[in-house]
Amino acid sequence: MKEFLKELGLQPINAGTGMLIGAVTSTDREAYDTVVSRAQEAFAEWRLWPAPRRGEIVRQVGDALRQQKEALGRLVSYEMGKSLQEGLGEVQEMIDICDFAVGLSRQLHGLTMHSERPGHRMYEQWHPLGVVGIISAFNFPVAVWSWNSMLAWVCGNTCIWKASEKAPLCSVACQRIIQEVFARNGVPEGVSCIINGGRETGEWMSNDHRLPLISATGSTRMGKEVGKAVAARLGRSLLELGGNNAIIITQDADLDMALIGCVFGAVGTAGQRCTSTRRLIIHESVYESFTQKLVNAYKQIRIGDPLDAANHMGPLIDRAAVEQYLQAIAACQQQGGRFIVEGGRLEGPGYETGCYVKPCIAAVTPDMPIVHTETFAPILYVMKYSTLEEAIAIQNDVPQGLSSAIMTLNLREAELFLSAAGSDCGIANVNIGTSGAEIGGAFGGEKETGGGRESGSDAWKNYMRRQTNTINYSTKLPLAQGIQFNL
C-alpha cells in the first residue's frame, strides 16, 4: 500500500524518518467539477457580504491560528521537514496576513477623476473576480496559500486550493481550522475548498475558464506551463517562480552582521526557499576573510530532526531532491568549481532516510552554467568582484529575478544598488539577507520568477477587477472629445 501511494504521489512521507504519516484521496474529475460548482454558488452570495464583514471572518481566522500555532507549526515542520522555528514562523506569517487583510477590508478604494464634460462625474471601483485557484508548493505548505486566500476572501472571492502532493496534510489541517470559523458565522459552504492531486489536477485548474485567476507557486518550468494555459483562455495568472538570489558583500560591509544573513539565507529550509541565498558576490579585498568566516560558521550548523529546536537544518523534501543536489555538485566540479566546504549525503544514526545532506560552499566564476541554474538545495556559490558595477552586472546576469541584497555601510553603494542601474530583482535589500520577507510589502520577482506580486502593498488588486464609472447628472448628453451627434 505504501509503494502504491508513493507512485500516485498522494502520501506524505516524513523525510526525517521515512515513515508514511498519512494519506489523502486524489480528486477525480467528477469531484473537481463538483467543487468548482460549489465555489461558484458560494461566490454569488459571498461577494454581496460587506467587505468589513468579510474582514471580521478573517480576523476570527487569525485568532484561531493563534490558538493552533504550536500544533500547526509542528505539523508544518513534521510533514515538510523545515526546522521547528521555521514551521512556527510560517504560521506566524499566516497570522500576520490575517491582520493585514482585516485592515485592508476597509480600504478597498478606487479613485475619483474630473470629467471633461459638464455635469458628469467619473470614478473607479473594484469588484471581486470570482473563484480563485491557488496552487502552492511544498516548501511553504501553508503561508503562501494564506497570502492568497486571506486577501482573496476580503476582496469577495472564493478559493480552491491545490496543495503540493508532497505536503497535503497541512492543507487538511488548515481547512479544519477555517471551517470551524466559517460554520460559526454562517459563511456559505464553498468559500474555502481544497483539492488534492498532482500535475493533472493543476492542468484542470489552469485550463478552467470558471477560474478567472490562477495563483501558482513553484518552479519556472511549471509556471511557464500554467501561464501558457491560462493565457490561452485569456485568464489571469499570478506566478511566483524560481529564484537564484545573490548577496553582494562590499569592502564596506559589517562582515559579522553579513555572516548571519548569508548563512541563514543559504541553509534555512535546507536551501529550499525561492528566496534562498545561492550566490555570494564578494569584494576581492574581503574575499579571503569572509569566506573563512563562512567556513567556520558552517562547522557550527546542526543538522537533524526538524522537531528538535536545537537543529538549524532538517532534511531535503525527498530522495529526488537529494539526487538533484548531488547532480549539481558534480556539475559544479566538472565546470571547474572548487568546494571549500564539502557537500554530500549524510549517513549514519539519525540519517537513515537518505534525505539529509551537508550544506556546502563552492568557489566559482560567474560564467559557469551551474551558477545560472536554481538548485533547490543548500549549495552556496562564492565569487569575487572588483567594482560595484561589476558586482551588480554579475548579480543580474541570471534568468531569475526574485530577491537580492547588498551588505554595505556605504550610502552611495546602497543607493546605486537600489537605483534603476542596480538590482533587477523584485526584492532588493540593504544589510539584510535575501530570505525572510515581511507580509507588509508586495512579494514577487521579475524575469523567470514570473512577475507576480502577493501579500502586502497593493497586491490585493490582483484579486479584483477594475470598473470605471461615469455618471451624468445634467439634463444634456454631451459626448466625449467634443463629438457632435445631433438628431
N, C-alpha and C positions, 0 to 999 in steps of 0.2 A: 504493500500500500504506500509506503514511504517513497519508493522509487517511482511509482505511478504518479503520485502527486508532484514529485520533483520534475518529471518530464513535462507535466502540464504547467509548471511554474506557478502552482497555486498554494504551495506550502511555505510558510515562514520557517526557515531553518536558522537557529541561533548560531551565528558564525563563531561565537566564542566556545560553544560546547559541541556543536554539530547535531544538537538534538532538534527533532521536529517539535515545534512548540504550538502547533495548531494547524487548522486547515480551513479554507473558505471555499465556497462554491463559485465556480466561474459563471458569470452572467451569460445566458444564451440570448439569441436574437429576439425571441419572443418576450423574454423578461426585460430585455433592454428597451424594447418598444413600449412596454407597459410602464416602465419607469419614466421615460420621456413624456408619455401622455399624462401621467400623474403630475409631473413637474409643470407641464403646460397648464393644466387645470388649476394648480395651486397659484401659478403666476397671475391668472386672471383675477384672483382675489387679493393676493399679497401686494400687488402693485398699487392697490387702492388704499392700503393702510397708510396713514400719515407717516412720513419719514421719521419724525421723532418717536413715534410709537414703535416702528421697526427698530430704531436705535435702542429703545428700552429693552427689547428682547435680547439684543446683542449685549447690552450691559449685564443682563442676568446670565448670559452665556459666559461672560468674563468672570463673574463671581463663581459660577460652577467650576470653571477651570482652575480658579484659585483653590477651591476645596479639593480638587483632584490633582493638583500639580505634582505632588510627590509620586502618586501611583502612575499617572500618565507619563511623567518623566522617566520613571524606571522602565516602563514598557517600551518607550522610545529607545532607551539605551539597550534593553534586553533584545528587542527584535532587530534593531538596525546595527547595533554594535558600537555606537559612539559612546564616549565616556559619560558617566552619570552626570557630571557637572554640565556637560553639553546637552544631555537629554532634558535636564531641568531647565536649562537656559532656553531650549526650544519651546517648551511650554510657556515660559515667561514671555516669549515673543508673541504667542497666541493671546495671552492676557493683555499685552501692550496694544496689539492691533485692535482688540475689542474696545479698549479705552479710546483709541484714536477714532474708531468708527462711530462710537456713541456721539462724540462731539461733532463729527462730520455730518451726522444725520440732521443737524440743524443748520448746515452750511452748504447745502447742495444748490449753490447760487448760479444765476445767469447774469447777463449784462443788459443794460438799457442803452439804446442808441437814439440819437436825434434823427428824425426823418427829414428828407429834403422836401416833403410835401406838407403843406399846412394842414393842421387838424389831424395829424397822424402821429402815432406813437409806435416805436419799434422796441422789441426786447427779445431775448432768447431764454429758453428754459430747457431743462434736461429731463428726459424720461427714461425709465428702465428699458433694457434691451429685451429681456425675456428669460430664457433658460440658458444659463452659463455653464459650459462644460469645463471641468478642471482636471487636468492630467498632471499628477505630481510624481516626483522622483523619490527613490529610496533614501537618499542622503538626508532629506528633511521631511520625514514622513507625516508631519502634522503642521509645521509652521507655515510652509508655503501655501498649503491649502487654506489656512486661516487668513493669510494676506488677501487671498482672492474672495473667499466666501463672506467674510465679515463686511467687506466693502460692497460686494455684490448684493448682500441682503439689505443693508441700509439704503442702497440705491433702488431697491424694489424688485430685484431679480430673484429667481430660484436657481439652485445649483445642483449639478450632477457631478460627483467626484469619482474619478477612477484613480485610486491609489496605485503605487507601484506594486507589481505582483511579488516583489521581494520583501515588502513590508505592509501587508494588508491588514494585520490585526489592529494597528494603530487607528486606521480609518473606522473600523468597527467600534472601537472604544470611544472615539470622538462622536460617532453617530449616536451612541447610547447616551452620552452626556448631553448632546444637543436635543435629542428627542424628549428627554425629561423636562427640559426648559420649555420646549415648544408645546408639549402637552398641557403644562400648567397654564399656558397663556392662549390656548386655542389657535395656535398657528396652524394654517392648513397643511395637511399631510402632502408632502411633495416639495416643500420649500428646500429641504435638505435631503438629497438622495446619494447613495453610494452604489457603485457597481464594481465588479471585480473581473479581472482578465488581463490578457497580455496585449500584444500588438494588434490583434484583430479587433478587440474592443475599442482601442484607440482609433482605429480606422473607421469604425462605425460612427464614432463621435465626430471625427474630422469631416466626414462626408455628409453629415446630417444637417439639412437646411433648417431643422427645427431648433438648432443650437446656434444662435447668431454670433456667439463669441466662444472661441476655444482658447483657454489659457493653458499652455503646455510648458512644463519644465523638464529638461533632460538634455540629451546630447545634441550636438549640432546636426548630426545625421538624422535623428528623429525629428528635430524641429523643421528641417527642410521638407520632410515628407508631410508633416502636419500643415505647414504653411502653404505648400502646393495644393493640398486637397481643399483646404478652407478657401484659398483664393479662387479656386476653380468654380466655387459656388458663390463667389463674391461675399463671403462671410468675413468676419474679423478674427484675427489671431493675435494673441499676446504671448510672445515667445521669450523664455528665459533659458538660454542655452549655455554652451561651454565657455570656460574662462581659462586663460593662460596668463595668470596675473603676475606682475613684477613689482618689486620694490627697488627703488634706486637709493643707494647708500652713498651720500656725498662725503667729501672730506670735512664738511662742517656738521656732520651728524653727531647726535648724542649716541654713541655706539652701544652703551649699556641699555638704553631705552629701546633702541632699534632692535636689539637682540631679542627682546621679548616678543615684539610684533612679528619678527621673521620666523621664530621658532613655532609660535602658536599657529601662524598662518600656514606653515608647511606641514605640521604634524597633527593639528586639530582635525577631528573627524577622520583621522588616518589619511589626510590628504584628499578626502572625498567630498570636498565642498566645491561648488562652482567658483567660489572666491578664494580657494586655497592659494597660497603663495607658491608658485612653481619656478620663478626666476628671481635671482638677486643680481642686480647690476651695480657693481661696487667700484668706487673710485680707486684708481691704481695706488694712491698714496695710503689708503687704509685697507687695501685688499688683504694683505697677509695678516694683519692684526685682527680684522673682523672675522675672517674665515677660521682663525684659531679659536676665537670666542665661540663660533658655531660648533666646532668640533668638541669643545669642552661641554657646551650645553647639551649636545646630543648624547653625551655619555650619561647624562642625568635623567633622560627620558625613561619613564617606567611604562612598560607595555604589558597588558594582561587583561584580566576580566574587566569589562567596562563598568560593571556594577560596583567595583572596588574603587572608591573615591580617591584612593592614593595613586591610581594609574592615570597617566596622561593620554594614553592611546590604546584603543581596542583593536579588533581585527578588521580586515577588509570585509566587504559585504559577502563575498563568496569566493570559491576557488577560481572561477573565471576571472575575477578581478585580480587575483594573485598572479595568474598567468599573464595578464596584460602588463602588470607591474614588472614581472621578470623579463618579458619581451622588451620592454622599454629600457631596462638596464642593459640588456645585451645589445640593443641598437645603439645606445649611447656609447658603449665601449667600442663597438665596431666603427663608429664615426669619429673616434679619437678622444672621447671623454675620459677623464681620469677621476676615479672616485676617491674623495678624501675622507668620506665616511662610507664604509661598505654597506651594501644592502643584502637582501636575500630573505628567504623564508625562515621563520623561526621554528625550531623543533625542540622537543623535549617536554617535560611535565608542564601542563597548562596550555600547551600549544598544539595538541593532538589534532585539531580540526584542519590544520594546514592553511588557515586563513590569516594567521598572524605573520607580519613581515617587519623588517627593520627599516626605519626611516633612514634615507641615505642622501648624500650630497655629492654632486659631481661637478668638477671644474670643466667648463666647456667654452666653446667660442660661439658667438651669436648666430653664425651661419649654419650650424648643424641642424639637419632636418628634424631631429627628435626634439629640439628646443622649441620648435614651432608647433608641436603636437601636444594636445592636452591628454595627459595620462592621469586617470583618477586614482592616484596613489601618492604616498609620501616620498616623492623624489624631488629634490631641490637642485636646480642648476645655478651655478655661480659663475660670473664672468666679470671682466674688467672693463672700465671705460676711462677716458682721459678728460673729455669735456662734457658739460651737461647736455649740450645739443646732441652729442653722440649718444649719450645715455637715453635720451628721450626717443631718438630715432630707433635705437635697439628695442626699447620697450614697445614702440608702436608697430614694429615690423613683424607682427604675427597676425594670423587671421582673426583671432578673438579680440574682444574689446570690452571686457566686463569691469574689472577692478584694477586699480593701480595705486601706488603710494610712493612718496619720497620722504626720506629721513634727512632733514637738514635744519639747522638753526639760522640759515642764511635767508633773509626775507626775499632777496632778489631771486634766488634759486627756487624758492617755494612759489613765488608769483609767476615765474616763467613756466613752471610745471603745470600750473592751473590755467594758463593763458591758452588762447587759440593755437599757439605754436607748441603747446605742451602735450599732455596726455590726450590720447584719442578715445579713452575709455568712458563708459557711463558713470563710473565712480572714480574720483581722484582724491586721494587723502594726503595730508601732510602730518608727519610724525605719529601716525598710527598705521597699522598694517592693512592688508587688502581684505582681511576677513573680519566679520563681525559688524554688519550694517545695522543701524538703528531703524525702527519702523517709521520714524517721522519723515525720512527722506525717501524720494522715489528710488526704487531699486531696479537696476537693469543695465544693459550694456549695448554696445554698437557692434557693427560688422557681423561676424558669425555668431555673436552672442544673441542676435535676434532683434534687437531694438525695442524690446518690451520694457514697460515700467510698471512695477507693482508697489504695493504698500502705501507709503506716505505721499506728501505733497499733493499734486492734483491727479494722482493715478486713478482716482475714483471715476474720472471721465471715461476711462476705458470701458466701464460697465454701464454706460448710459448713451443715449442718442440725443443729439442736439437738435432743437427745433427753434427756428426763427419765426417770430410772430410780428405782424403789422396790423395795427388797429386803426381804423378810420372812424373818428368821432365827429367828423364835419358833415355838412349837408351836400358836399360835392364829391366827385370821384376823379381827382386829378391822377394822371399816370406818371410813372417814374420817368426820369430823363427828359421830361417836358414833352413827351409824345402826345400828339393831338389825335383823338379818335371820336369825332362828333357824329351823332346820329340825328 
